[in-house]
Amino acid sequence: MTANGQGRVTIPASIRRAAGIEPGTPLAVYVEDGRVVIETREQLGERIRRDVAAAWRGSGSVVDELIDDRRAAAAAEADEAAGGHR
């Protein structure tokens, strides 16, 4: 493949088919380690979900942990607003 005079690149049909790219498919395009990466938004979302799930080190539900953290922060803010006297 070669970029044309305007810097545009045409992705060959066989590669588009293999990647699941059809006309109108929303794409995410970014540079990673000097490489141009093109993936469908659906593929990007799935990859992020897998990466987050693999990196998760908590226990139980992420949502429950987030709620607990927010409640603790709200309690600390309320305590601070009351001058440290609850």
C-alpha positions in Angstrom: 0.0 0.0 0.0 1.1 3.5 -0.7 -0.4 6.8 0.5 -1.6 9.0 -2.4 -0.7 12.6 -3.0 -3.2 13.7 -0.4 -1.9 11.2 2.2 -4.9 8.9 1.8 -4.6 5.2 2.0 -7.1 2.7 0.6 -7.5 -0.5 2.6 -7.7 -3.5 0.3 -11.1 -5.3 0.3 -9.6 -8.6 1.6 -8.1 -6.8 4.7 -11.4 -4.9 5.3 -13.3 -8.2 5.1 -10.9 -9.9 7.5 -11.2 -6.9 10.0 -15.0 -6.8 9.7 -15.0 -3.3 8.2 -18.0 -2.6 6.0 -19.1 0.7 4.4 -20.4 3.0 7.2 -18.6 1.1 10.0 -17.5 3.5 12.7 -13.7 3.2 13.1 -11.2 4.2 15.8 -7.8 5.2 14.3 -4.8 5.9 16.5 -1.0 5.6 16.6 0.5 3.0 19.0 4.3 2.5 19.2 4.7 4.3 15.8 2.1 2.0 14.1 -1.3 3.2 12.8 -4.0 1.0 14.3 -7.5 0.9 12.8 -10.3 -1.1 14.5 -14.0 -0.9 14.6 -15.5 0.9 17.6 -17.1 -2.3 18.6 -13.7 -4.1 18.5 -12.2 -1.3 20.5 -14.9 -1.5 23.2 -14.5 -5.2 23.5 -10.7 -4.9 23.8 -11.1 -2.3 26.5 -13.6 -4.5 28.4 -11.2 -7.5 28.2 -8.2 -5.4 29.3 -10.1 -3.9 32.3 -11.5 -7.3 33.3 -7.9 -8.8 33.1 -6.4 -5.9 35.2 -9.2 -5.9 37.8 -7.7 -6.7 41.2 -10.7 -5.8 43.4 -13.1 -8.2 44.9 -16.8 -8.3 44.1 -18.5 -5.8 41.9 -16.8 -2.8 40.4 -20.0 -0.9 40.8 -20.4 -1.8 44.5 -16.7 -0.8 45.1 -17.3 2.6 43.3 -20.4 3.2 45.4 -18.6 2.4 48.6 -15.7 4.7 47.6 -18.1 7.5 46.8 -20.0 7.1 50.1 -16.7 7.2 52.0 -15.7 10.4 50.2 -19.1 12.0 50.8 -18.8 11.1 54.5 -15.3 12.7 54.7 -16.5 15.8 52.9 -19.5 16.1 55.3 -17.2 15.6 58.3 -14.8 18.3 56.9 -17.7 20.7 56.3 -18.8 20.2 59.9 -15.4 21.2 61.1 -14.3 17.7 61.9 -17.1 17.3 64.4 -19.8 14.7 63.6 
